[in-house]
Amino acid sequence: MLLFMAETLGKDDRQRLMDMYEKYSRHMYARAKSILGDGFEAEDAVQNAFVSVSKKIRLTDGKDEDELCGYMLTVVKNEAYMILRKKKNEDLPGELPDVSDGADTEIEISRREEYEYAIKIISEMDEIYRGPLYLNVVMGYSAKETAALLKRRAATVRVQISRAKQMIAKKLKEAGYES
């Protein structure tokens, strides 16, 4: 679809769209996946975002790198939320609502508490471990790409990511959360 949309653009606009895809698609995917929680839906959101951007490619003219990155992330965020809204509205008519005994709510509250505690652990973690963990887990960079960004050896980054995960698991276990 992106290639098809690109073919409808002029040569300069097509090249600009392809450059933006190369530069921002990974960050956009990570943002969409963090909202949707599903890789396939995140890919759809990124694709939809680039279709939207291709229709309004002139809006990207004159923007500096930070503005353009912010714009692209905003477009994909909006696309991700649109997918969520569509999923929510797809409830089949005539279906009875799910009546819960409260057990599901209790589980969700417990998961939320565990998540918040894990975030606290990460925020208190030494930057040596926090940076590689963030780039690898949240942003989706490989250990090799993370190493290049942080100007470290790939083996060092792999060890730092592993140790960070071990620290999180240990502290969660000590706090009584099961992993």
N, C-alpha and C positions, 0 to 999 in steps of 0.2 A: 504494500500500500504506500509506504514512504517513497519507494522508487517511482511508483505511478504518480504520486503527488509531485515529486521532484521534476518529473518529465513535463508537467504542465507549467512550470516556472521558466523564466528566462535563465540564461547560462549563469549570470552572476548570482541571482537569487538561489538557483539550484546549488551552486557551490557553497554559498553562505549557509543554506539549510544542512548540507552534508557536513560542513565544518562544525556547525552547532551540534549535530547528532554525535559526531566523534567526541566532541569536547564535553557535552553535558548529559548524554543519555545515561551514563552510569549513575551520576548523582540523582538524576530524575527517577531512575529505577529504584534506587535506595529509598528515596522519599515516598514514592508510590507504594512500595512494599511495606514501609513502616506504617502507612495508613491502612492498607488493604489486608496485609498479612498473608497474601498469596502471590507467588511469583508470576503466575500466568496472568492474573488480573493486573498486576503491576506492569507487565509488558503491554497489556492492552491500554492502560492509562498513558504510558509513554508514547505509544503509537498514536493514540487519539490527540495527545498534546502536540505532537509534531504535525499532525494534520491541521490542527487549529492554527499553529504558528505559521504553517505554509500558506494558509489563507490570508494571513495578516503579516506577511514577511516584512513589509515596510515599517511596521512598528518597531522592528529590531534595529533599524538604521540609526546610527549616531549614539547608540548605547555603549558605555564602557563595559569592561568585562564583568564587574560586580553587578551592575544594573542588569545586564543580559542574563547572568546566572540567576539572579533573583527573579527575573521575569519568567525564565524557563521553569524554575522550581515552583513558582506560583501557578503557572498554567498546568503543570502535571498534578499539583496538589488539588486544584479544582476538578480536574478530570477524575482523579481518584475518588474524591467525595461524590462526584456524579455517579460513578459506578456503585458506590455504597448506597446511594439513594435509590438507584434502580433496583439493586438487590433487595432492599427493604420493601419496596413497593411490589415486588414479584410474589408476595404471599398469594396463594391460590384462593379465589373466592369460595366460600362455603366451607373452608377448613376451620375446624374448631381451634381456638387459641390454646396454646400449651399452658396447662395449669400445673404449676410446680408446687411441691410441698415445702419449698424453702431451701432444700438441700443444694440445689444448683446455685442459688444466691450465696449461700455460705461458702461454697467452693470458689466462686468468683471473688468474693471478698478476701478469702485466704490467698488466692493467686495474686490479687492486687497488692496485698500487704507484702508478699514475697518479692514481687516485682519492685516495689518501692524500696524495700530493704536492699535489693541487689543494686539499684541505682545509687543508693547511698554509699554502698561499698565501693562502687566504681568511682564515684566522685571523690572519695577519700584516698583512692589508690594513687600511688606514685606515678607521675607522668610517664616514666619509662615504660610502664605497663599499660596505662590508660590509653595513650596515643595509638599504639599498634592495635590494641583490642578494638578501639572505636573504628579505626580505618578498616579493619578486617571484618568485624561482625556487623557493624551498623552500615558502613558505606559500601561494603561488598568488595573491597580490594583484596587481591590475593596477597600472600605473604611477600612474594617477590615485588609486587607493585608498592606495597606498604613500605618495604625496605628502601625502594628507590625514593619514595616521597620523604622518608625520614632520614635518608642518607645513612642507612645502616645495612649490615649484611643480612641477607635473607634468612640464614640460619639463626642469627641473633633474634630477628623479629619473630620467627616461629617459636623459639624458646620463650620469648616475652609474652606472646599471646597464650601459649600453653600455661605458663605460670600465672598469668592473670586469671584465666579460667579456673585454675586450681584454687587460687586465693578466694575467688567468689564462692566456689562450691564449699570450701572449708568453712568460711564464715557463715554461709547459709545453714550448713549443717550444725555448727555451734549454736546458732540462734534457734534451732529446732525446726527448720524448714527442711523438708525432704526433697532431694533432687532426682 
